[in-house]
Amino acid sequence: MKNRIPAIRERLHAHGADAVLLSFLPDIRWACGFTGSNGLLVVGSDEAHFLSDGRYAAQAHREVEDASVHIPEGSLLDYAAEQQLIGEGDTALFQADHVTVAKRESFGEKFPAVKWKPVSDFLVEAVAAKDSYEVERVRGAQAITEDVFDALCRFIEPGQTERAIAAEIVYQHLRRGAERMSFDPIVASGPNSSLPHARPTNRKLRRGDMVVIDMGGVVDGYASDMTRTVAIGRADDEARAHYDVVLDAQERSIAAAHAGMTGKELDAVARSVIENAGLGAYFSHSLGHGIGLQTHEWPRLSQRVEHTLPEGATVTIEPGVYVREQHGIRIEDIVVLRADGCENLTTAPKELVVL
């Protein structure tokens, strides 16, 4: 893992601060490599200190890079104060978007001579710009999800329930090496597929159903996310026509995607295709989102935001059409953005699969 502490210091100095207290675990993992569930990272101008509890002593010493490891017996914050890991009179940043009011108050109690300064989205741009190692982790996770989809196509048949398919998705991911799921799988059939974030039910698949399958697993800490829509038996003409529109919107978006454009501009590519087909009212969510150590990361691909997309960002491209009480269709890939275009990290076929 490359040394990321200097990148944190650059942001620290840009805020005119002497230190930053990182408490958001995905950012801590990105910064120093720690994968456990309890930790703090203090980065100052000259030193970096990682703190965790005794459960993670061996793990922290094995995983943490570019920071001194401390394993106190009691409160991590008490220890940080006792050891003056943030100096008296220093200005220290804290991640306001991940800290409760009660925790913020405890900072003031433990470090009464420190000037605390809240920051939001402190590392989102740095985390979004994936290096080659991270891109390969996302690619590997996505490959497992693609294998799961291939297995599902041999498993799904009329009469199967949404919940049975969702259980199979979890099983197939774990047996292929996923640490856990990126999120609870979405399996939505027939009229349920018109709900973008439907939860699996005991509804049995019927001939003529469109089935939206949205799933992902975590491998080496990095998440996958892929959606495919399949037909049970022959889909009706309207559903097939809508599928073709969504596929066209997705393929045009992938062709247009590149670093340096805004999320709003990329969202507009897909939205214009769907609107020109007279289906704009049925595309009810944004085009996509960043993905990596979290399933949903910055940046967003949305008509409501103006984020400039950084080179190396891995993002989902997932347009959809949802006709209430009839059917829904969504197709989702992960791409990595380059200055001159993008690379699709998803290789699963996208023609309509009829099962």
Secondary structure as the mmCIF struct_conf table of DSSP 4:
data_model
#
loop_
_struct_conf.conf_type_id
_struct_conf.id
_struct_conf.beg_label_comp_id
_struct_conf.beg_label_asym_id
_struct_conf.beg_label_seq_id
_struct_conf.end_label_comp_id
_struct_conf.end_label_asym_id
_struct_conf.end_label_seq_id
HELX_RH_AL_P HELX_RH_AL_P1 ILE A 5 ALA A 14
TURN_TY1_P TURN_TY1_P1 HIS A 15 GLY A 16
BEND BEND1 ASP A 18 ASP A 18
STRN STRN1 ALA A 19 LEU A 22
HELX_RH_AL_P HELX_RH_AL_P2 LEU A 25 CYS A 32
BEND BEND2 GLY A 36 SER A 37
STRN STRN2 LEU A 40 GLY A 44
BEND BEND3 SER A 45 ASP A 46
STRN STRN3 ALA A 48 LEU A 51
HELX_RH_3T_P HELX_RH_3T_P1 GLY A 54 TYR A 56
HELX_RH_AL_P HELX_RH_AL_P3 ALA A 57 GLU A 63
BEND BEND4 ASP A 66 ALA A 67
STRN STRN4 SER A 68 HIS A 70
BEND BEND5 GLU A 73 GLY A 74
HELX_RH_AL_P HELX_RH_AL_P4 LEU A 76 GLU A 82
TURN_TY1_P TURN_TY1_P2 GLN A 83 GLN A 84
BEND BEND6 LEU A 85 ILE A 86
TURN_TY1_P TURN_TY1_P3 GLU A 88 GLY A 89
STRN STRN5 THR A 91 GLN A 95
HELX_RH_3T_P HELX_RH_3T_P2 ALA A 96 HIS A 98
HELX_RH_AL_P HELX_RH_AL_P5 VAL A 101 LYS A 110
TURN_TY1_P TURN_TY1_P4 PRO A 112 ALA A 113
BEND BEND7 VAL A 114 VAL A 114
STRN STRN6 LYS A 115 VAL A 119
BEND BEND8 SER A 120 LEU A 123
HELX_RH_AL_P HELX_RH_AL_P6 VAL A 124 ALA A 128
BEND BEND9 ALA A 129 ALA A 129
HELX_RH_AL_P HELX_RH_AL_P7 SER A 132 PHE A 155
TURN_TY1_P TURN_TY1_P5 PRO A 158 GLY A 159
STRN STRN7 THR A 161 THR A 161
HELX_RH_AL_P HELX_RH_AL_P8 GLU A 162 ARG A 175
TURN_TY1_P TURN_TY1_P6 ARG A 176 GLY A 177
BEND BEND10 GLU A 179 GLU A 179
STRN STRN8 ARG A 180 MET A 181
BEND BEND11 SER A 182 PHE A 183
HELX_LH_PP_P HELX_LH_PP_P1 ASP A 184 PRO A 185
STRN STRN9 ILE A 186 SER A 189
HELX_RH_3T_P HELX_RH_3T_P3 GLY A 190 SER A 194
BEND BEND12 LEU A 195 LEU A 195
TURN_TY1_P TURN_TY1_P7 PRO A 196 HIS A 197
HELX_LH_PP_P HELX_LH_PP_P2 ALA A 198 PRO A 200
BEND BEND13 ASN A 202 ASN A 202
HELX_LH_PP_P HELX_LH_PP_P3 ARG A 203 ARG A 203
STRN STRN10 LYS A 204 LYS A 204
HELX_LH_PP_P HELX_LH_PP_P4 LEU A 205 LEU A 205
TURN_TY1_P TURN_TY1_P8 ARG A 207 GLY A 208
STRN STRN11 MET A 210 MET A 215
STRN STRN12 GLY A 217 VAL A 219
TURN_TY1_P TURN_TY1_P9 ASP A 220 GLY A 221
STRN STRN13 TYR A 222 ALA A 223
STRN STRN14 MET A 226 ALA A 231
BEND BEND14 ILE A 232 GLY A 233
HELX_LH_PP_P HELX_LH_PP_P5 ARG A 234 ASP A 236
HELX_RH_AL_P HELX_RH_AL_P9 ASP A 237 ALA A 256
TURN_TY1_P TURN_TY1_P10 ALA A 259 GLY A 260
BEND BEND15 MET A 261 MET A 261
STRN STRN15 THR A 262 THR A 262
HELX_RH_AL_P HELX_RH_AL_P10 GLY A 263 ASN A 276
TURN_TY1_P TURN_TY1_P11 ALA A 277 GLY A 278
HELX_RH_3T_P HELX_RH_3T_P4 GLY A 280 TYR A 282
BEND BEND16 HIS A 285 HIS A 285
BEND BEND17 LEU A 287 LEU A 287
STRN STRN16 GLY A 288 GLY A 290
BEND BEND18 GLY A 292 HIS A 296
STRN STRN17 GLU A 297 LEU A 301
TURN_TY1_P TURN_TY1_P12 GLN A 303 ARG A 304
HELX_LH_PP_P HELX_LH_PP_P6 HIS A 307 HIS A 307
STRN STRN18 THR A 308 THR A 308
HELX_LH_PP_P HELX_LH_PP_P7 LEU A 309 PRO A 310
TURN_TY1_P TURN_TY1_P13 GLU A 311 GLY A 312
STRN STRN19 THR A 314 ILE A 317
STRN STRN20 GLY A 320 VAL A 323
TURN_TY1_P TURN_TY1_P14 ARG A 324 GLN A 326
STRN STRN21 HIS A 327 ARG A 330
STRN STRN22 GLU A 332 GLU A 332
STRN STRN23 ASP A 333 ARG A 338
TURN_TY1_P TURN_TY1_P15 ALA A 339 ASP A 340
STRN STRN24 GLY A 341 ASN A 344
BEND BEND19 ALA A 348 ALA A 348
BEND BEND20 GLU A 351 GLU A 351
HELX_LH_PP_P HELX_LH_PP_P8 LEU A 352 LEU A 352
STRN STRN25 VAL A 353 VAL A 354
#
